[in-house]
């Protein structure tokens, strides 16, 4: 059985999802698809100037995984610059944060992507252990991001 891919945590989503080279007389320009986690790896390492260990911690992945993401991103960027290809930034296996959630009925706790928290709060999500819809935020969020942005905690800070 293949291990599921871990969520890669990103802090920024790009405003511009395409970079297109200026080529005359060419109808179709080949494209490279740069995943959002690859863009985040380049941003952290090359733009922010962080060490790989720090980058891996921020993205909540191992150093070897970060290295693979960074190499893939740099190859796509170099190919696009050298060969005049479009860069399209989309997709990937990313999240803006990973927050703890808990089932009220059975007490099971697990980590969930920030993007799924709205469906959890609205009752559209079930506990993977007991299928209960009584799923809430873990309330003991360790990350600063969750404290500031989690729907359950917005009122707690005031």
FILUM-657949 format. One record per residue (C-alpha): x negated, y, z; residue in one letter. Coordinates in steps of 0.25 Angstrom, whole numbers, padded with zeros to 4 digits, always signed. Each point is the difference from the previous one (the first is absolute). Example, Ala and Ser with C-alpha at 12.3 -4.5 7.8 and 13.67 -1.06 7.14 Angstrom:
// FILUM-657949
-0049-0018+0031A/-0006+0014-0002S/
***
This chain:
// FILUM-657949
+0000+0000+0000X/-0005+0014-0004X/-0002+0010+0011X/+0009+0012-0002X/-0007+0013-0003X/-0002+0010+0011X/+0006+0014-0001X/-0010+0010-0004X/+0002+0013+0008X/+0000+0013-0008X/+0001+0014+0005X/+0002+0007-0013X/+0009-0002-0013X/-0004+0007-0012X/+0007+0012-0006X/-0004-0003-0014X/+0002-0015-0004X/-0007+0001-0013X/-0013+0005-0006X/+0000+0000-0015X/-0013+0003-0009X/+0002+0010-0011X/-0002-0007-0013X/+0005+0005-0013X/+0006-0009-0011X/+0002-0012+0009X/+0014-0004+0002X/-0002-0010+0012X/-0011+0001+0010X/-0003-0013+0008X/+0002+0001+0015X/-0006-0004+0013X/+0010-0002+0012X/-0006+0005+0013X/+0007-0006+0012X/+0003+0010+0012X/-0009-0007+0009X/-0012+0001-0010X/+0002+0015-0001X/+0000+0000+0016X/-0013-0007+0000X/-0006+0009-0010X/+0005+0012+0008X/-0005-0005+0013X/-0014-0004-0004X/-0003+0010-0012X/+0008+0012+0004X/+0000+0000+0015X/-0014-0006+0001X/+0004-0011+0011X/-0009-0012+0002X/+0007-0013-0005X/+0002-0005+0014X/+0008+0012+0003X/+0008+0000-0013X/+0003-0015+0002X/+0006+0004+0014X/+0008+0011-0005X/+0006-0009-0011X/+0002-0012+0011X/-0008-0010-0009X/-0013-0007+0002X/-0013+0006-0006X/-0001-0011-0011X/+0014+0003-0004X/-0003+0015+0000X/-0012-0002-0009X/+0008-0009-0010X/+0011+0011-0001X/-0011+0011-0001X/-0007-0008-0011X/+0013-0002-0008X/+0003+0015+0001X/-0013+0004-0005X/-0001-0009-0011X/+0014+0005-0005X/-0004+0014+0001X/-0013-0002-0007X/+0007-0008-0011X/+0010+0012-0002X/-0011+0011+0000X/-0010-0008-0009X/+0011-0006-0010X/+0010+0012+0000X/+0011-0008+0007X/+0012+0005+0007X/+0000-0002+0016X/+0014-0003+0005X/+0001+0000+0015X/+0011-0010+0005X/+0004-0012+0008X/-0009-0008+0009X/+0002-0007+0014X/+0000+0013+0009X/+0007+0006+0011X/+0000+0014+0006X/-0001-0007+0014X/+0002-0013+0007X/+0009+0001+0013X/+0004-0010+0010X/+0015-0005+0000X/+0007-0009+0010X/+0013-0009+0000X/+0009+0004+0012X/+0006-0014+0000X/-0012-0010+0000X/-0011+0010+0003X/-0009-0003-0012X/-0010+0011-0003X/-0006+0002-0014X/-0007+0011-0008X/+0008+0006-0011X/-0002+0010-0012X/+0004+0014+0003X/+0008+0000-0013X/+0009-0011+0006X/+0003+0008+0013X/+0012+0007-0006X/+0007-0013-0004X/-0003-0006+0013X/+0006+0012+0007X/+0012-0001-0008X/+0003-0015+0003X/-0004-0005-0014X/-0012-0008+0006X/+0001-0013+0008X/-0010-0007+0009X/-0008-0010-0007X/+0001-0009+0012X/+0015+0000+0004X/+0006+0008-0011X/+0006+0010+0010X/+0002+0014-0006X/-0003+0006+0014X/-0014+0005-0005X/-0007+0012+0006X/-0013+0008+0000X/-0010-0006+0010X/+0000+0013+0008X/-0014-0002+0004X/-0006+0005-0014X/-0015+0001+0001X/-0002+0008-0012X/+0002+0015+0000X/+0007-0001-0014X/+0011-0008+0006X/+0002+0009+0012X/+0002+0012-0009X/+0008-0006-0012X/+0007-0012+0006X/+0015+0003+0000X/+0002-0006+0014X/-0011+0009+0005X/+0003+0014-0006X/+0009+0003+0011X/-0009-0005+0011X/-0011+0010-0003X/+0009+0013+0003X/
***
